[in-house]
């Protein structure tokens, strides 16, 4: 989320607003920005990444205004349909804010069964009756924190309207009605012609429709709130007397026709959405094996992984899935060592070593971001939190000083912050992750071997990553490295910028450091740090994190904080008497224990050792009529029931708890997906509370809890990239052929590729193209099979699903073309 502009003015004297933005899957909030105060053009600059754990129709963004009484009101929203997300993929786009009302908030689906029957009366005359059965709804919108839905069923025509109503279902947005309503569609011919309508008027019947409206039974004086409607013409029953299907609810025909959209301003977004179908592991073996042996290929430029970096438009595109794949299979160090060594050999000037945006640089950046996240947390987070909260003035540019600020005081404040951060960094070598240290050792050796006459190159090769591309960016933008939840305010951001610049220069070990600064005030400030002790501290730190045979990292067994936050839990029944009620608690997970307390920092009320977590599974909503619930199962069948704030958070907690307890020897193989209430398990109806589970546990292979990666998914992503850039692969094949037979000046169209050995590179390219072609055929077959099996109107593909209609049209065109 970037920024909003031209928001409507507040109807008060100052006209400014205090606004924040939320990200929602349909209507469910999964992320919230900070509040930007007193602005009609708020800048957020916040990134949010998540795995989407459920189906959705719209990705929505709401802008809220918080008034002086801390009440939140909606200004407007942007809703992007799922099938339209690819249109805006990875590009900045301005969206007009839309008005929010009952019609714009319609979501969910309804399950209906319609039956048209002929009935013979006592006089022998035939008339027609319609039976409408409203079975259930799913995913209805929640209005003002509650949903007590009911449905009205109306038979409507040009000259009549007859309505009936279901019972109200309390506190659920997935109501089960299962009620049947009967309507007389035609009446005997002896019926009074002047009454509502006549049997013989078939055209009249064709104009009739059945309408189902969903409402929320409200206690407010404004009346019940509209949740959605469905209109079905009766003429479609001519082909079949009985029809049963799921339908998406729609807004009313006259809904959402209020003010012009540009009255509300606009929102700038950059949405990156990827959706992959991942096959089972054996499908990927040829391509995966080809990628994983990249480190052993001579020269490395002829390897599959290096070729991916050559054909991708941005090196970052290739680096992300490659690093995750190599980390998953424990091959990241030899791979990065190989490509780094090749890059060093091509580098002519030691001062430019690893300074470009090469595949090596991007892969090391990505590795540090994944493997070093906890390292950043323990090293920088405490002092970053303090800087963000205390707001000490640190501006040292005389031109930017505020009234009442003292330049010398500000310099001293900034000097203290820089000193403290420099000290915690240079004393943190023992905590640096092993995988990072092994990579730094390799960089140091390659650089020292290549530039033997430069004694400092072994330091600059490492400092260009650990300071320039790791610590300095994390200080500058702590929100991007999970060091703070939101983008800092302007004053704090300025302080962090000044600290980051100074730390970057301290770590660079360049000969003339003051000359590094374009601003004279920065050069003056840096004089504080022109002492030899700072250079010595940097070199000692770099020596420690890049030396071979360091201390065994695993021998230092300190609790690592993995996740924390507020959730709602149900009492476990540890006391003999007392209500098993629900309470909000602060949960905290380390690699040692799972605890909860009343508030952050309080003494734990309950502590569950990791070895006592036997299973972590979702809990069916029917148990307590509450969404996003999961259960932590412990010895003696004790179960802790927990509700997360949203579906994304629930998935995060389940995943991390599962991973951290995956290797427990007594893990369960079966569990109960519903709760034990009123003397029986709701799922299997067994009465004994110690009855073994009725459903297999969802588990997985043991994995590194700090780095949970799906190797098959990353291989699928790499396949997608190769497939996308197939023309470049073919062009690279041509370049190999050209180089093999022609020794003269290189053709311009081939000069962008690094090809050290045309013969070996051609062999690899041939294998890549074959592997990609095989997977492409598998994907095409999967789509054909899916198309044959899918039923339009099923619960998975309700009628009214535009994305599925588009899919049907595409498959029909493919089928017609292939015929």
N, C-alpha and C positions, 0 to 999 in steps of 0.2 A: 504494500500500500504506500503510495507516494504522497499525494496531497489532494486537497479539495479547493475549489475556488468559487467565488461569487455566491456564497451561501446567503440566504435571505437575512436581512438585518433583524436584530432582536427588537421587539416593540417597546423597549425601555429607553431611557435617556442616553446611555452610552452606545447602544446599537450593536455592540460586539457580543460574541457567543463563546462559550467554553464547550468545545466539541470533542467527541471521540468517535472512533469507527469500530464496527464489529465485523467479523467474518463468520458467515453462517452456511451450514449445509442445509438447504431448504430453510427451515425456520430455527434450527438448532445452532446456538452460538458456540463456536469452537475457539475463537480468539478475540481479544479486545486490545486496542491500542491505548496509549496514554491519553490523557486529556490535554488538548492544546488550548490554553486560555486566551480570551480576549482577541479573537481573530475570526474573520469571515473567509479567510483563505488559509486554513490550517495546513501545515506541513507535518506529515507523520514519518515518512522514510523508514517504515518498519517492515521487516521480512517475517513471513510466517510460513513454515514448512510442515506438512503432516502427511502421513499415510491415511487415505480415506477408507475407513473400516466398514462402510455400508453403501448401499445404493442411494442415489440422490438425483433430483431433477434439476435443481437450480443451485448455483453457487452465488450467494447473496452478500452484499455489503451494505450495512445500515449506518447512517450518520445520526448520532444522538447529540442533543444539546442538554447540558446540565445547568439548571438555574441556581439562584442564590440559596434556595431551600433544599439543594441537592436532589431535586426531582429531575428525572430524565425524560425528555420528549423526543420523538423521532422527527427528524427534518425530512429525510427521504432515503431512498435505497437504490442500489443497482443490483439487478438480478440477471445473471447470465445462464442461459439454458445449457445443460451438460453437453448437448450435441454442438453447441456454438463455441465451446471453449477453445477448440483447435484454431478457430479464426483469429483469436487474440493471443495465441501461444507466444510467450517470450517477447512481447513488444509493448511499449508504453502506449496506452490508449486512454483518451478522455471519454468518460461515460456521463451522460446526462442523468441527474438524480430524478427518480420517479416518486410520485406520491404514494404513501402507504395507507391503504384502507383495507376493508374486509375482502374486497375482490382481488387486490394485489397479493394478499396473503393466503390465497386458497392453495391447499396441498392435500395429498392423501388420495385414497381410492376406495371404491365401494363395490361390494360383491352382490350382484342381483340375479334373481331367477324370474323369468316372465313366462307365463303359460296362458295361451288363448284357447278357450274350450267352447265347444258347441253344447248348449244345454237345451233339452226338449221339455217344454212346459207341459202342464196337465192337459192343455188343450191341443197338444201335438205340434205346437209352433216352435221353430228353432230360433234361439237367440244366442248371443255370444257373451261370454264372461271372461274377464282378464284377471288372473291371479298374479299379484306382484309380491315376491318374497324378498325382503331385505335381510340378507344374511349377516354381513359384518362390514366394518370399515377398518382401514389401517392408515396410520400416519396423519390423523387430522391435526389441524393447527391448534396450538394452545393459546388461549386468549386471556390476557391479564393473569397468567399463572395458573389457570385452571381450564378443564375441558369436561363439561357435563353434556354430552351430545345426545340429540334425538334427530330423527328423520321425519320429514313430511313427504307423503307420496300423493301426487296429484295427477288425475286424468283430466287433460285439458283439450278443448277443441274450440272452434270458432263460436259455438253457441252454448258451451257448458264448461264447468270447472268443478270437479269433485275432489276434495282433499281428505286424507287420513294421516294419522300420526302414530309413531312408535312411542314406546316408553322411554323415559330419560335414563341414560346410563351414567352413573356418577363416577367422577375422577378417573377417566380413561380417555385416551385418544385413539384407542383400538377397540371400539365397542363391538360386542356380539349382540345383535338384535334378534335375528331368526324369527321375524314376524311376517305373517302373510296377510295381504289386503286384497279384497275382491271388489271388482268394478263391473257393472253392466255396460258392455260396450255397445250392443244393439239390443233393442227391446222388441217384443212381438208386434206385428203389424196392426193388431187391434188397439195398441197403445195410442192414447190421444195425440193426434198429429200436432196439436199446438203445444205439446210439452217439449221437453228439452231437445230431443232429436229423434230421427226416424230410422227404422231398420233398413229401408231400401236405399238410403242415401250413402252409397258406398264411398263416393268422393269425400263425403263428410268424415267418414271414418279414417280415410287416408290422411286427412288434415289433422288428426288427433295425435297427441303425444303424451307419453308418461313422463312426469318430471319428479325427480327425487332431490329434495333440498335437505342439507345437513345444517343444523343449528346448535349453538351452545346455549343451554338453559342458564340465563344470567339472573342474578338477584338484583342487578342494578336497575334503576328506574328507566334507563334508556331502552330496555327491551332486550330480546335475545339477539345474539350475534350470529351473522351469517358465516358459515364455514365452507360452503361450496355447493354446487348443484350439478345435476346430470339431466339432459333432455334426450329422450329417445322417441322417434316417430313410430307409430304403431304399424305402419305399412311394412316395416322390415320383418314383422311376424307372419306375413303372408307366406314366405318360403318355408317357415318352420313354426309349428304351433308352440314349441317350447324353446326357450333360449336362456342360457346361463353363462355369465361372464363377469370379469372384473373390469371396472371402468375408472379412469382418472377423473376426479372431480374438477369442474371448470368454474371460472368466475361467471357472474351474471352478464347477460348481453349488454346491459347498460352500465356495467361496472367500470370503475377506473377511468371515467371520462370527466376529470376535474380540470384543474389549472394546466397551463402549458408546462411541459417538463422543464423548460429553461428558467422558470421562475424559482427553481430550487438550487441552482448551481450545478456543478459537475465534480466528478471524482476521477483522479488519474490512477490507473492500476497497471501492474505488469503481472499477468497470470501465466504461470508455467504449469501445464497439465499434461501428464503422460499416463497412458493406459496400455498395459501390455498383457497379452495372454501368455502365461508361462506353462510350458509342457513339463512332463516329468523329466528327471535328470538325464536319462539315457538318450533323449533326443538331442541333447547339446554336447554329447561326448566328443564328436570330431572337432567342432569349433572350439570348445573349451580346452581340449588337449593341445590344439594348435596354438592357442593364446598362452597357455601356462608354460610352454617350453620356449617362450620368447627369449628368456634370459640366457638360454643355452645356444641360441642361434648365432652363427658367425657369418658376417657381421650382424650386429643387433638391428641395423637398419633394414635387414631382410626379414625381420620377424613380423608376425601378425599384429602384435600390439603396437609396434612402431609404425607399421603401415596404417593402422587406424588413426594414429595421430597425424599422419601425412594427409589423409583424405578428408578429415573432418574440417569444417569451416573454422571452428574455434577449437584450440587445443583442450580447453576446459571440457568440452563435450566428450572427448575421448578419455580424459584423465579420470573423471568421476567413476564410470563403471569399471575401468581398468584397475584403479587402485582398490576399489571394493572387492573385486574378484581376486586379485593377488593377495590382499590381506586375508580374505576368507580361506584361501588355500595355503597360507604361510609362505608365499613366494615374492612378497613385495620387496624385500631387501635385495635379493639377487637381481630382480628386474630393474629396480632404480639404479643399482650399482652399474649395470650394463649400459643403460641409456645415458647415465651421467658420465661414465668413462668415455663413451663415444662423443658426447658433446664437448668434454674438456679437450679431447684431441683436435676438435675442429676450432677451438677458441685460440685466437692469436695473441690477445692482450689479457694479462692476468687481472687487470682492473675491471674488465667487463665479464668476468666469469659468473655464469648463472644469472645474469642481469636481464636477459630477454624472457619473453613469454613462450618458452619452449615446452615441449612435452615433459621434459625432466622437471622443470620448475613447477609446472602445473600439477604433476604427480606428487612431488614432495609437498607442495601446498596442501593438497587434498589429504595426504597421509597425516600431516601435522594436525589438520583440522579434525580428523576422525580419531586418531590415536592420542592426540595431545589435549583433548577437551578437558579431561579431569585435571591434568597438569596445570592448565590455565586457571581452573577454578581454585585450586588450593594455593596457587602462587599469587594471583592478581585480585581475585574477587573481594577479599576483605577491604583492601585499600580503595578499589574502584567504588565499592558500596559507600565508603566514607566520603569520597570526593563528591559522589552524586547527592549525598544527604546533607553534608555540612555547608556546601556552597561558599567556600572561602574565596575572596577575590584574588585572582591570579593574573590579571591582565598586565602585561609588561610593555605593550605598545603605547607610548605616550599619547598618540593621537586618539586611541580608543578608551582612555581612562574615563571613568564616570566621575561625576561630581562627588567630592568627599573622599575619593580613594587616594591612597598614598603609593607612589611608584615603588619605593623601597620596601614597604610592607608587602606589596604584591609579589615582588621578586623573592622575598624571603619565604612567603607561602609556597610559591612555585618551586623554589629550590628544595624545600623540605619534602614536598611531594615527589620530586624527581629523585632525590637521595633515597627515600624510602623504597620507591619502586625499583630503582637500580639495585639496591641491596637485596631485596627479596628475590629478584631475578638471578643475580650472580651467586646467591647462596642456595639456589634451588636445583643445582646440578644433579644431586642425588635422587631427586624425584622425577627427572626427565625419563619418559617412557623408553624402554629398551629398544623398541623398533626404531624410534627416532635416533637414538644414539648409534645404532648399527648403521643407519643410513649416513649419519654425519661422519662416522669413521671412514666409510667408503669414499665420501666426497673429499675428505681431507687427504686421503692417500692418493686419489687420482690427481688432485690439484698439485700436490707437492711433487709428484713424479713428473708431471707435465712441465711445471715451471720451477725447476730446481734452483734457479738463481734468485728466486724471490722468497725470502724466509717467512713473509707474512701471509702468503697465499693460502697456507693451510688453515689460517684463522678466517680470512675473508670469505673463503668458500663456504664455511659453516655459518658465519655471522650474517651473510647475505640472506640466509633462510631464518635462523632462529630469532634475530632481531628485526631485520627488514620486513620479513613476510609472516612473522608469527606474533611476537610480542607487540611490536609497534602498531599493526592493524587492530589487534585486540584492545589495546588502550584507546585507540582512536575511535573505534566503533564497538563498544562492549556488547551492544545488543545483538550483533551478528555472531558473537562467540559465546552466547548464553551467559555472559557475565552480568547483564542487567536485562530486565524484561522489556524495556522500552528504549527508544532513541533518546539520548540525553537532551535536556533543555539547552538553549543557546549558550548560556553562561558556562555550564558544565562542559558542553561540547568544545568550547574555546579552550578551557583549561586542559582538557584531555588532548586537544590538538597540540598545544605547546609542550606538554609532557612527552607525547609520542615523538615529536620532532627531536627533542633532546635525547631521548633514549635511543632513537634510531642512529643518531650521530655518535653517541657514546659507544654503541656496539659496532660501528663501522670500522673503527681503528684506522681511519684515514690520517695521513700525515698532517695536513693543515685543516683542522676541524672548523675553526671559526670561518674559514673561507667557504664552508659548505652552506652557509646561511646567506640568503639574498637580503634578509632584513638586518639592519644594523643593530636593532634592539635584541635580536636573538644572538648575534655574535657577542654582544656585550654580556648578555646573561650567561653564555657558555663559558666565559672566563672563570666562573666559579668552579668548573669541572676540568680545568686544564692541568690537573695534577697527575703524576705518574701512577698514583694508587688506583685511579679509575681504569686506566689501560691495563694495569696488572690484573685487576679483578676480572675484567672481561676475558683476558687470555687464560686465566686459571679456570674460569667457568667453561670456556670453549674447549680447553684441554680435557676437562672432566667429561663433558657430554659427547666427545668425539674420540675417546680413547678406547682401545680394545681391551677386553677382559675386565670390565668394570665390576662393581659389586653385584651380587645376585639380587635383582629387583624383588623377586618373590619373597626373599627373607625378611623384608620390611613389611610386616603385617599390620597395617593401620586401617581402621574403618574408613571405607570410601563411601561418601554420600552419593547415592545413585538417583534418588528422586524424593521430592517432598511436596506437600500441599494439603489444602483443606479438602476433606470428603465427609460424607455422612455415613455413620456405621450403626448397625443394630446391636444392642446388647447381646453378649455371647451366652448369658445365663451362668456366669461364674458364681453368682450369689444364689443361694437356695431360694430366696424370696425376692420379689421385686419385678417391676414391669420390664419387658424386653422392648424398650422404646428406641427411637432413632435420635442420634445426637451428632452434631457437627464437631469434628475433631481434626487436629493437625497430624497428618501421617508422615512418617519419615522412614525411608528404606536405605540401609547401608548393606555392604556385603557381609555384615555380621548378623543384623537383626532387622525386624520390621516392627515399628513402634507407633503408638499414637498418644497424643496428649491434648489437653484442653486448647492450648494456644502454642504458637511457635516459641521455643525456648523453655517451656514448662517441663517439669519432671514427667517422664512417661507414665501413663496410667496403665499401659499394657505393653509388654515386650514379647515378641514371638521370635525365637532364634531361627535363623534361616534353615537349619537342619530339621526344624519342626514343621516346615511348610511342605505338606504332602501333595497338594494340588492347588492350582489356581484356575478357576473356570468361570465362565459367564453364568448368571442366574436368570432364569426365565422371568419375564415381566409379570406373569400372572401371579407369582409368589406374593409380592407385596404391592402390586399395581404401581411399580416404580421402574423407570427406565434406567439404562446404563448401570446396572448392578452386576457385581461379581462376588465370588466367594473364595475365601482363603481357608482351605481345609487343613486341620491340625490333628495330632494324635487323639485317640479316644473319640473320634467322630465329632470333635468340637469344630464349629464352623463360624467364621467371622464374615458377616454379610456387609458389603460396602457399596455405596452409591457414589459414582464419580460425577463430575459436573457436566460432562458431555460425552459423546461417543468416542471422540478422538482421545480424550484423557483416559477413558475406561480402557481402551485398547493399549495405550502406553503403559498403564499400571499392570495390566494382565501380562503383557509381553515381558516387562522387566522383572516382575515377580516370578514368572515362569522360568526365565533364563537364570536368575540368581539361585533358584532352587532345583534346577534341572538335574544336578548330579546327586541329589539326596538319595540314599540307598533305599529308603522306605516309601518312595513316591508311589501314589495310587495308580491303578490302571483303569478303575471305574469310579464314577461319581454320580450324585443325584443332581440333575439340572434344575430342579425346583426345590423349594424349602420344605422342611418338616413342620407342618402346622396342624393344629387341632387333632393331634393323635395319628397323623399319617403323612407320608411323603406325597406331595401333590403330583409328582411325575408318575410314579409306579403304583401309588395307593398302598404300599407296604406300611404296616402299622408299627413295626419295631423301629425305634430310632437308630439302632445299630445295624440295620439291614445294609448289606453291601450295595454299592451304587448300581444303577440300572443302565448307565450310558458310558461308553469308553471315553477315557480322558483324551483331551486334545493335547498332544505333547509335541515333541520334536527332538532333534538331535541336540546333545549338549553343545553350547556355543559360548564364545567369549561374551560375558555379560556387558562389557563396555563397547562391544562392536558386533552387533547382531546383523549379519549380512546373509542374504539369500543368494548363493552363488549362481543358481539357475536363472534367477531374475536378472542378475547383472549380465549374464551371457546373452539372455534374450534382448537386453538393452543394446548390447554391442552388435548383435545380429541386426537390430533395427537400424543402427547407424550405418553399418556396412551396406545394408539394403538401400538406405536413403542416398548414400554416396556411391552407388554402383557405377554411374558414369565416370567418376574420378578413378575408381579401381581399374576400369577398362582403359582409361587414358594412361594410367600408370603402367599397365601391361604394354601398351604401345611404346611408352618411354623406355622400358626395359629392352624391347626389341630393337629400338632405334640405337640405344647405347651399345648393344652387343655387336651390331654390324657396322657402326659408323663411329669413327674416333675423332671427328673434327669438332668444331664449335657446337655447343648444345643448342637444340631448337628452343625457342623462347617458351612455347607452351608446355615443355617438359621441365623447364628450369626450376620450377617450384618444388619438385620432389627431390628428397635426399635418396639417391640410389648408389650405394657403394659397390654392390655386386649384382649386376643386372640378372645373371643366371639364377642365383639363389632367390632374389626378390621375385622373379617371374614364377618360380616354383611355388612360393608361398601364396602369391596372388591367385594362382590357379586353384590351390586348395581352399582358399577363402571363398572364392566365387562358387566353387562346387558346394561347399558347406552351406553358404547362404541360400543357394538355389534349392537345396534339399529342404531346408527349414521353411522356405517360402512355399514350397509345395505342401508341406504339412499344415501350414497356417491356412492355405486355401482349402484343403480338405476339411479342416476343422470347421471353417466357416460354412462350407456346404452342408456338413452334417448337422451343425447347429441350426441352420435354416430349415432343414427337413424336420427336425424334432420340435422346433419352437411353435407354440400355439398362440396366435394372437387372441387376446382376451383372457389369457391365463393370469395367475397371480403375479408371475414374473414380468409379463408383458401386457399390462392392461390396455384396453381400447382407449385411444387418445394419446398414446405414447408416440410423439412425433419422431423421436430418434429411431424407434423400431420400425415405423412406417418408412423412414428413409432407408433403413437397412434392408427391408423387404424389397423396395424399389431397386436398390443397388444389386441385390442378389438375383432378382428377376432379369436385370439387364445382363449380368454375368452369364446366367444360364442361357439366355437367348443367344448371346454372343458365342458361347461355346458350342451350342447346337448348330 
